[in-house]
Every structure is written in C-alpha cells, then in structure tokens.
Amino acid sequence: MEIAWKRLVCLVMTLLVHAPVNVGQLLNLFGGGASQQSQPTSGGGSLGGLVGGLLGGAIGGSQGRSINAISYSLPTPPVLYGATAPNNDLIGAEKVHFGLVNGPGSFVNYKGELYAGTRDNKIYNMARCKPKLIANLLTPGCEQAGTCGQLTSLRRDPTTGDLIALDTYRGLFRVKVDTGAFEQIYDVNTPVNGRAPVHLNDMVVTNDGIIIMTDSSDAHEFGADIYIGMEGRTAGRLISFIPKTGALQELLPNAFAFPNGIELTQDNTALLVAETGRVRIQRVSLQRPTWLQVTTFAYNLPGLPDNIRATDRGTYWVGMSYPRHSRSQNPMDQYSTNSYYRSIGASRMSYQQLNDMFTKWGIAVEVNSQGQIIKSIQDPTGRTMAMVSEVSEFGGVLNIGSPDINYMARLVIPQRGFKVDSFVAVARSRCQLDDAKVQEARKTLEAQLNKSAPATSTKKP
C-alpha cells in the first residue's frame, strides 16, 4: 500500500508540474467525473474530474488506450442566445415506436415511407402502425460489434431507387426496399490508397450514383470516437466509390480532424463535411476551377457536429453528438492545447469516465445556405435525448435519431412546409390510418390542398 501511495503522489506531482492549478482546483483534485448539472469555470472547471479519473485509473490499473495526441486550439465555446437560446423542444418530442427499435440513427424519406437504420444493423419502415422490418443486415451468429456490424448512415441511390446502408465495421450494402434483399457492394477490408478504412462514418450518394464516405480515423474504430477527438490529429479522409466499376479513390487524405457527417449542397456544387475535431463544417468544392478546395462553411458550433442533412427548404440540420457551449462542460475545449494531459487521460481513464466528463445536453441546429444558425432544438436535461446523430426534415416533420435510445423522436411543425406524404406517414405510424385507406386519404388531402392554394391570375399586367 505504501508503494502504491508513493506512485500516486508521484503522479499528482507530475501533473501539477505540467499544469499548475489553483487552490480551488486542488480541493477538487480527488473529485470524480463531471456532474450533468455542473457548470464549467472560465479556467477549465473539470480539472478535478480529469485528475480524479487519472488517479482512479492509476490505482485501479489502466482502462483506456494509447493515443497520439497533438496540441491544437479551439475558439471559446459560444454563448447560447438568439437562434440557439436554450429551449425544451426535444424534451417534448414525440417518442415514436417506443421500445420497438434499437437506436434509429439515420433516415431516408421516399414516397410517403420513412426508412431508418438502427444500431443493431436493421432497416425498418417507420411509417407504419408497427415498424416494418425491411432488412436484417446483422451477421448470423455474431457476438461482437466488429463482426456483427453497426449501421451509421442510410441513403437512397437516385439511379436505382435502392437504399444504400453504411456499416462502419463491414462496408456498404445495397438494399431492395420491396423485397428486403441485400448485397454487399464494398468490403471494408479492401484498402484505399494502401490503407483499409478504420472508421467509416457517413456517406452521400450523388445524382450519378457515386458514393462518397467519411473515414474518421486511421487508428480508432466506431465506439472509440472520444479518442479521435482527444488525439486532435488531422488523420481523417474522404473516400469515393463507384458501384458500377468498383473503383475506389482517396480524397483529401489527412485533411480533417474527425470528419463525420457529409452532405451535398443543394446546388450540387460542393460537399459539406462536419469536422467534429474542430467543431466546424467545411465546404469542399466539386466545381472544376476549384476542385476539392476546402473553405469553412460554419464555425464554432455549439456542439460536436454529427450527421448533416439537407431540408426541402434550402437549409441543413446538424445533429450534435456532445454539447459545446458556455453552459456545458467539454474536455476537448478545456484540454485542446495540452496534449500531455489528453494522452495520460486516455491511457488511464475508461471510455465511460471520459464520456461522463461531457455535460448531457441534447442539441441540433439548423443552418442556412450561408452556414448561419437559424434555429435549434434542445434537451438541456439530456433525459429524452442526450445525443443527436441526425435530424431528417420533410414536409414539416422532423425525425430525430440517436444510437442511444429505443425510439425515434419526432416534432411535427406543419408551418415549415406541409406535405401530403409527411402527413400520411405520421398518421400511419400513430395507427390512425389503415394501410388500405392510404390512397384514399392521399387523394382527399391533395384535393383539400388544391382548394386552399391561392389562385394564380392569368391576366396580363
């Protein structure tokens, strides 16, 4: 015991030499992880949590993993006001198909149907009285995530009408929505420019069927995302894949720190890439004169950005995996310039301990075509939704996903652009409309909308 305490004291002294702390911080030296309700101080209020976690790791043995951390800097976390002023919109969200789905995280709206990919590698049609299983991509007889797989992104191929599912551990699958038949079209073990992907995260399918994916890290797989942020390295890349030929190409290697969500701009002239490790969205040009040039689209976001999805109104929703603002606690900000602390913390603290250092506060933001935030939806308690992976908006309905919940959250806001398909999907999922009456209801609604539409004058001015 005496030897253990000598090692403990030695560790504490080493930490204090590298980063002196004040008396108030010393009083919290042996504190545990950050409380969900705690507020950060201007000097980085979770030092007690980090050091306490380090000491716990020193006593109990290493629980983390080795990382190659670098020093970097982030802007001061934003204050929540205006479009980002705290609200309870997510707290009151409808819990669709509660207990019937496991972590729906990505969605596709098409012809009145709503498809969702879940964390247990299944694809459901959520626009039914009970979620209808379309395809089960789970590896038969598997026991671990690496072999079972996990869906992180779902898209529709406009050239075929098929669903394209991205399994972070296994690769790409093509799914027929009418039969549920599926085939693997890309195996993650196939190297791209000499290296197999480690953390496939999100994708987009262009109008001509080309798939562009984000590969978030060269060292840390899905489920170890915190370590990517703690490293801070620009080790992420984009990968393009042409299904017709099987051609693969690495785009912008080592250009992003944790590239995550990806979306086409609505004029198809650029890609928007959520760079989680730098809390911003980057714009990648697809036009010939400026091919693959990177510029900043949105900066200093109030959370760590996850998936980006375009709306039918010319804007974009950005889900946030963790909050990042003046009312939250975020070790990425507090230790961005101290690579030594982050390296020691990663090696000595468990993933759960690191995760607990983030305030639980669900948030997603809507940005306009200039990257300005114009709306936010939030759950400051983190109880209904602490993490938002994706927000899919169609016809005045926001479908909100997270891998950590057993339902889909939904907000119905007709004034944002009512559509017959979205109304029918909501009614069916609430068991208010039988499948046999869908066409009749659709015709009735369309007739009512045509009646209420303002008449267009044909007279010349």
Residue pairs with C-beta under 8 A, 6 or more apart in sequence:
4 59
7 58
8 55
8 58
8 59
11 54
11 55
11 58
12 29
12 51
12 55
15 51
15 54
15 341
15 344
18 338
18 340
18 341
19 47
19 338
19 341
21 29
21 47
22 43
25 43
25 47
25 48
27 48
28 47
28 48
28 49
28 52
29 48
29 51
29 52
29 55
30 48
30 51
30 52
30 55
31 48
31 49
31 51
31 52
32 49
32 52
32 53
32 56
33 49
33 52
33 53
33 353
33 356
33 357
34 46
34 49
34 329
34 356
34 357
34 358
34 359
36 359
36 360
36 382
38 45
38 46
38 329
38 359
39 45
39 327
39 329
40 46
40 326
40 328
40 329
40 330
40 334
44 334
44 335
45 329
45 334
46 329
46 331
46 334
46 357
47 334
49 356
49 357
50 331
50 335
50 341
50 345
50 349
50 357
53 345
53 348
53 349
53 353
53 354
53 357
54 344
54 345
54 348
54 349
56 348
56 349
56 353
57 63
57 64
57 347
57 348
57 349
57 350
57 353
58 348
62 347
62 348
63 348
63 349
63 350
63 353
64 227
64 345
64 346
64 347
64 348
64 349
64 350
64 351
64 354
65 220
65 224
65 227
65 346
65 347
66 343
66 346
66 347
67 219
67 220
67 227
67 230
67 231
67 342
67 343
67 346
67 347
68 219
68 231
68 233
69 230
69 231
69 232
69 233
69 339
69 340
69 342
69 343
69 346
70 231
70 232
70 233
70 339
71 232
71 336
71 337
71 338
71 339
72 232
72 257
72 277
72 278
72 336
72 337
73 336
73 337
74 278
74 279
74 300
74 332
74 333
74 336
75 279
75 299
75 300
76 300
77 300
77 302
77 324
77 325
77 326
77 328
77 330
77 333
78 84
78 300
78 301
78 302
78 324
78 325
78 326
79 325
79 326
80 86
80 302
80 325
80 326
80 327
83 365
83 373
83 374
83 375
83 376
84 302
84 325
84 365
84 373
84 376
85 376
86 327
86 378
86 380
87 376
87 377
87 378
88 378
88 379
88 380
89 377
89 378
89 379
89 411
90 362
90 363
90 364
90 377
90 378
90 379
90 384
90 385
90 388
90 400
90 409
91 379
91 380
91 381
91 383
91 384
92 384
93 377
93 384
93 385
93 400
93 409
93 410
93 411
94 409
94 410
94 411
94 412
95 384
95 407
95 408
95 409
96 126
96 399
96 407
96 408
96 409
96 410
96 429
97 126
97 130
97 131
97 407
97 408
97 429
98 406
98 407
99 406
99 407
100 130
100 131
100 406
100 407
101 116
101 118
101 122
101 124
101 126
101 131
101 406
101 407
101 408
102 118
102 119
102 120
102 122
102 406
103 118
103 119
103 120
103 401
103 402
103 403
103 404
103 405
103 406
104 116
104 117
104 118
104 124
104 126
104 401
104 402
104 405
104 407
104 408
105 116
105 117
105 118
105 119
105 151
105 152
105 307
105 389
105 390
105 401
105 402
105 403
106 116
106 117
106 151
106 152
106 153
106 154
106 202
106 307
106 389
106 390
106 392
106 401
107 114
107 115
107 116
107 117
107 126
107 154
107 309
107 390
107 392
107 399
107 401
108 114
108 115
108 154
108 155
108 156
108 163
108 392
109 115
109 392
109 394
109 399
109 421
109 422
109 425
110 156
110 161
110 177
111 421
112 127
112 420
112 421
112 424
112 425
112 438
112 442
113 125
113 127
113 177
113 425
114 125
114 126
114 127
114 399
114 425
114 429
115 123
115 124
115 125
115 126
115 134
115 154
115 163
115 177
116 123
116 124
116 126
116 131
116 154
116 399
116 401
116 408
117 123
117 151
117 152
117 153
117 154
117 165
118 124
118 151
119 150
119 151
119 403
120 138
120 148
120 150
121 136
121 137
121 138
121 139
121 148
121 149
121 150
121 151
121 167
122 133
122 135
122 136
122 137
122 138
122 151
123 133
123 134
123 135
123 136
123 137
123 151
123 154
123 163
123 165
123 175
124 131
124 132
124 133
124 134
125 131
125 132
125 134
125 177
126 399
126 408
126 425
126 429
127 424
127 425
127 426
127 428
127 429
128 428
128 429
128 435
129 428
129 429
129 430
129 431
133 180
134 163
134 175
134 177
134 180
135 165
135 175
135 180
135 181
135 182
137 149
137 151
137 165
137 167
137 173
137 175
137 182
138 148
138 149
139 147
139 148
139 149
139 170
142 148
142 149
145 169
145 222
145 223
146 169
146 221
147 169
148 169
149 167
149 168
149 169
149 170
150 167
150 168
150 169
150 222
150 223
151 165
151 166
151 167
151 168
152 166
152 167
152 168
152 200
152 201
152 202
152 222
153 165
153 166
153 201
153 202
153 203
153 307
154 163
154 164
154 165
154 166
155 163
155 164
155 166
155 203
155 204
155 205
155 211
156 162
156 163
156 164
156 205
157 163
157 164
157 174
157 205
157 209
157 243
158 205
158 207
158 209
159 207
159 208
159 209
160 174
160 209
161 177
162 174
162 175
162 176
162 177
163 174
163 175
163 177
164 172
164 173
164 174
164 175
164 203
164 205
164 211
165 172
165 173
165 175
165 182
166 172
166 200
166 201
166 202
166 203
166 213
167 173
167 188
167 200
168 188
168 199
168 200
168 201
168 221
168 222
169 188
169 221
169 222
170 184
170 187
170 188
171 184
171 185
171 186
171 187
171 188
171 189
171 190
171 200
172 184
172 185
172 186
172 203
172 211
172 213
172 241
173 182
173 183
173 184
173 185
174 182
174 183
174 185
174 243
175 181
175 182
176 182
185 243
186 211
186 241
186 243
186 246
186 248
188 196
188 197
188 200
189 196
190 196
190 248
192 215
192 239
192 248
192 249
192 250
193 249
193 250
193 253
195 218
197 213
197 215
197 239
198 215
198 216
198 217
198 218
198 219
198 220
198 221
199 215
199 216
199 217
199 220
199 221
199 222
199 225
199 228
200 213
200 214
200 215
200 216
200 222
200 239
201 213
201 214
201 215
201 216
201 222
201 259
201 260
201 261
202 213
202 214
202 260
202 261
202 262
202 274
202 307
202 308
203 211
203 212
203 213
203 214
203 262
204 211
204 212
204 262
204 263
204 264
204 271
205 211
206 212
206 264
206 268
207 268
209 242
209 243
209 244
210 240
210 241
210 242
211 240
211 241
211 242
211 243
212 238
212 239
212 240
212 241
212 251
212 262
212 271
213 238
213 239
213 240
213 241
213 262
214 236
214 237
214 238
214 239
214 256
214 259
214 260
214 261
214 262
214 273
215 236
215 237
215 238
215 239
215 259
216 225
216 228
216 236
216 258
216 259
216 260
216 276
217 228
217 231
217 235
217 236
217 258
218 235
218 236
219 227
219 228
219 231
219 235
220 227
220 228
220 231
224 351
225 258
225 276
225 321
226 351
226 354
226 355
227 346
228 235
228 236
228 258
228 276
228 277
229 258
229 276
229 277
229 304
229 332
230 331
230 332
230 342
230 345
230 346
230 354
231 342
232 257
232 277
232 336
232 339
232 342
233 257
234 254
234 255
234 256
234 257
234 277
235 254
235 257
236 254
236 255
236 256
236 257
236 258
236 259
236 275
236 277
237 250
237 251
237 252
237 253
237 254
237 255
237 256
237 259
238 250
238 251
238 252
238 255
238 256
238 259
238 262
238 271
238 273
238 284
239 248
239 249
239 250
239 251
240 248
240 249
240 251
241 247
241 248
251 292
252 284
252 292
252 294
255 294
256 273
256 275
256 277
256 278
256 282
257 275
257 276
257 277
257 278
258 275
258 276
258 277
258 278
259 273
259 274
259 275
259 276
260 273
260 274
260 275
260 276
260 305
260 306
260 307
260 321
261 272
261 273
261 274
261 305
261 306
261 307
261 308
261 309
261 318
261 319
261 390
262 271
262 272
262 273
262 274
262 308
263 271
263 272
263 308
263 309
263 310
263 316
264 270
264 271
264 272
264 310
265 271
265 272
265 283
265 310
265 369
266 310
266 314
266 369
268 286
269 285
269 286
269 287
270 283
270 284
270 285
270 286
270 287
271 283
271 284
271 286
272 281
272 282
272 283
272 284
272 297
272 308
272 316
273 281
273 282
273 283
273 284
274 281
274 305
274 306
274 307
274 308
274 318
275 281
275 282
275 305
276 304
276 305
276 306
276 321
277 332
279 299
279 300
279 301
279 303
279 304
279 305
279 324
279 332
280 296
280 297
280 298
280 299
280 300
280 301
280 305
281 296
281 297
281 298
281 301
281 305
281 308
281 318
281 367
281 371
282 294
282 295
282 296
282 297
283 294
283 295
283 296
283 297
284 292
284 293
284 294
285 291
285 292
285 293
285 294
285 295
286 292
296 371
297 371
298 318
298 367
298 371
298 372
298 373
299 371
301 318
301 320
301 324
301 365
301 373
302 320
302 323
302 324
302 325
302 363
302 365
302 373
302 376
303 320
303 321
303 322
303 323
303 324
303 325
303 363
303 364
303 365
304 320
304 321
304 322
304 324
304 330
304 332
305 318
305 319
305 320
305 321
306 318
306 319
306 320
306 321
306 387
306 388
306 389
306 390
307 318
307 319
307 389
307 390
308 316
308 317
308 318
309 316
309 317
309 390
309 391
309 392
309 393
310 316
311 317
311 366
311 393
311 394
312 393
312 394
312 395
312 417
312 419
313 393
313 416
313 417
314 368
314 369
315 366
315 367
315 368
315 369
315 374
316 366
316 367
317 364
317 365
317 366
317 390
317 391
317 392
317 393
317 398
318 364
318 365
318 366
318 367
318 391
319 364
319 388
319 389
319 390
319 391
319 400
319 401
320 362
320 363
320 364
320 365
320 387
320 388
321 387
321 388
321 389
322 330
322 358
322 359
322 387
323 330
323 358
323 359
323 361
323 362
323 363
324 330
324 332
324 333
327 359
327 361
327 380
328 358
328 359
328 361
329 357
329 358
329 359
330 358
330 359
331 342
331 345
331 354
331 357
331 358
335 341
335 342
335 345
345 354
346 354
359 382
360 381
360 382
360 386
361 378
361 379
361 380
361 381
361 382
361 386
362 378
362 379
362 382
362 384
362 385
362 386
362 387
362 388
362 402
363 376
363 377
363 378
363 379
363 388
364 376
364 377
364 378
364 388
364 391
364 400
365 373
365 375
365 376
366 373
366 374
366 375
366 376
366 391
367 373
367 374
368 374
377 391
377 398
377 400
377 411
379 385
379 386
384 409
385 400
385 402
385 405
385 409
386 402
386 404
387 402
387 403
387 404
388 400
388 401
388 402
389 401
389 402
389 403
390 400
390 401
391 398
391 399
391 400
391 401
392 398
392 399
392 400
392 401
393 399
393 416
394 419
394 421
394 422
395 417
395 418
395 419
395 420
395 421
395 422
395 423
396 412
396 413
396 414
396 415
396 416
396 417
396 418
396 419
396 422
397 410
397 411
397 412
397 413
397 422
397 425
397 426
398 410
398 411
398 412
398 413
399 408
399 409
399 410
400 408
400 409
400 410
400 411
401 408
401 409
402 409
410 426
412 426
418 449
420 442
420 445
420 446
420 449
423 445
424 433
424 438
424 441
424 442
424 445
427 433
427 441
428 435
428 438
433 441
